[in-house]
Amino acid sequence: MRRIVRNLALLGVFSLVTFSVAAYLRSPAGIPAALEKRDKVRSMEDENQRLREDLENHKEFIQKLDTDQSFRERKVREIYNLQKRNEQTIIVPTPATTAPH
């Protein structure tokens, strides 16, 4: 008789624990939250990679500005719309995009 009561008690505790774990995993703090956090981590990793690439590109641009005099001069002239003496600059307008009728 004691054995049956003990087995029923163990079965009840096991069922209660199993139900509690299943309920927690299905709750908003369970699996859905873990999946959301995983997606957020992935997007942050992608953003970090993009920022690393941007940083590398900027470093290369700065290095080129430091080492290449003609490149530096050309960039300054482009940014400030400057020109050399006796130089003619032709500005070609870009075509405006029109919406289809």
N, C-alpha and C positions, 0 to 999 in steps of 0.2 A: 504494500500500500504506500509506504514511504517513497518507494522508487517511482511509482506512478505520479505522485504529487511533485516530487523533485523534477521529473521529466516535464511535466506540465508547466511548472514554474520556469524552468529553463527555456521551454518553447515560448512562453509568454514574454520573457525578457528578450529573447532573440528576436521575436516578432516586433516588439516595441522598439528595439534598437534599429532594426531594419527599416521599419516604417519611419522612424525619426530621421535616419540618414537619407532615405529617399525623399522625404518631404523637404529637408534642407537643400538637397541638390536641385530640386525643382523650384525652389523659392527664388525670388529676385536676387538674393545674395549668393546663390549657388552657381550652377553651370552657366546661366545667361550672363551673369556678372563676369565670370571668368572668360567667356567668349568675347564679351565687350572689351575687357581689359586687354586681351590678346590682340584684338583688332587695333586698339588704340596704340599698343606698343609697336605693332607692325607699321602703322602710319607714321609714328614718331621716328622709327628707324629709317624709313624711306625719306622723311624730311631731313634727318641728320645726314644721310648720304648725299642728298641734293645740296645741302649747305656745305658739305665738305668739298664737293665738286665746284661750287661757286667760289669758295675760298681759294681753291687751287687755281682756278681761272684768274681770279683777282691777283694772286701772287705772281702768276706768270705775266700778267699785264704790267704790274708794277716793276717786275724785273726787266721787262722789255723797255719800259720808260726810262729806267735807270741806265741801261746799257746802250740803247740805240738812239743816237741823237736825231737822226732823220725821222724816226717814228715819233719821238717826243714832239718834235717841231710840227709834224703833220697833224698830230692829235690836238695840239694847242691851237693851231690854225683852224681846224674843223670846229672845235668847241667855241672859240671866240670869233669866228667868221673873219679871220684876218687874212691878209695876203701879202706877198713879198712886193718889193718895189718893181715896177714895170711888169707886173703879173696881172693877167686878166682872169677873173673867176667867173665861170658860167654856172648859174644855178638852174637846174632843170627841175621844174615842178613835178611832183608825183601826181598821177591822175587820181582824181577823187572818185571814190566808189559810189555808184548811184544804185538806189534801190530799184528792183524791177517793178514795172507798173502792172 
